[in-house]
Amino acid sequence: MNVSVGGGEEMRSRPDPLLEQHFRQRGSVLVAGVDEAGVGAWAGPVIAAAVILPHDFSLAGLNDSKLLSAIRRRALFDAIRECAVAVGVGEAEVTEIDLLNVYWAAMLARQRAVDALKPAPAHVLVDGKRRITGVRLPQTPVVEGDRLLPSIAAASIIAKVTRDRLMEGLGSVYQGYGFERHKGYGTSRHLAALERWGPLAVHRRSFMPVIAAERRQPELFPLREIRATDERHDSLLR
């Protein structure tokens, strides 16, 4: 199956379908790739995706979502959803991230993505160095798998676009925080909004920038007074 999606971006390394054929030749006909998005963000959930591609699948331009433009990702997202044997999406909510820490929350999102696959795969290829806890299927972790294996690259795109759309929706609800632009990641605009208005329910209170902003709520600790105090303190240390 050959699918073409327009675009001419340079790729540092392209996923190699021959690597996935290795697992199919060993009897694992249905092979799923798994990746997630949003681990380093200050706000919003972690979204994981699991994708099973047809054995003859070929999609021009398929690569790690981080190497693609937003327009390119959206086009590939649609092509993957149309042609994939199965796509599973899992989410770890902000409360789970704060309770478990983001590493284990991402593991939970990955597990949920695999569990959502119908049919279930015979083998799971995981981006990174660790197997997914709670998944009893045969697994192979692949470092930089999102750049090497088509199914993991496809999962990275599904996870990224799914999460971006969710954060864009939050941007329309919480106007002024800029979620539609930074998608919850740390930027100067995001930090400025945190300092001005404080964190929202969608912010991760286990992340230091959010903790700092929460302790500097304007109605409790006016920022200008904190800054003035900090300046006086700094002058004593010079």
Buried (B, 14 or more C-beta within 10 A) or exposed (E): EEBEBEEEEEEEEBBEBEBBEEBBEEEBBBBBBBBBBBBEBBBBBBBBBBBBBEBEBBBEBBBBBEBBEEEBBBBBBEBBBEBBBBBBBBBBBBEBBBEBEBEBBBBBBBBBBBBBBEEBBBBBBBBBEEBBEEBEBBBBBBEEBBBBBBBBBBBBBBBBBBBBEBBEEBBEEBEEBBBBEBBBBBBEEBBEBBBEBBBBEBBBBBBEBBBEBBEBBBEEEEEEEBEEEEEEEEEEEE
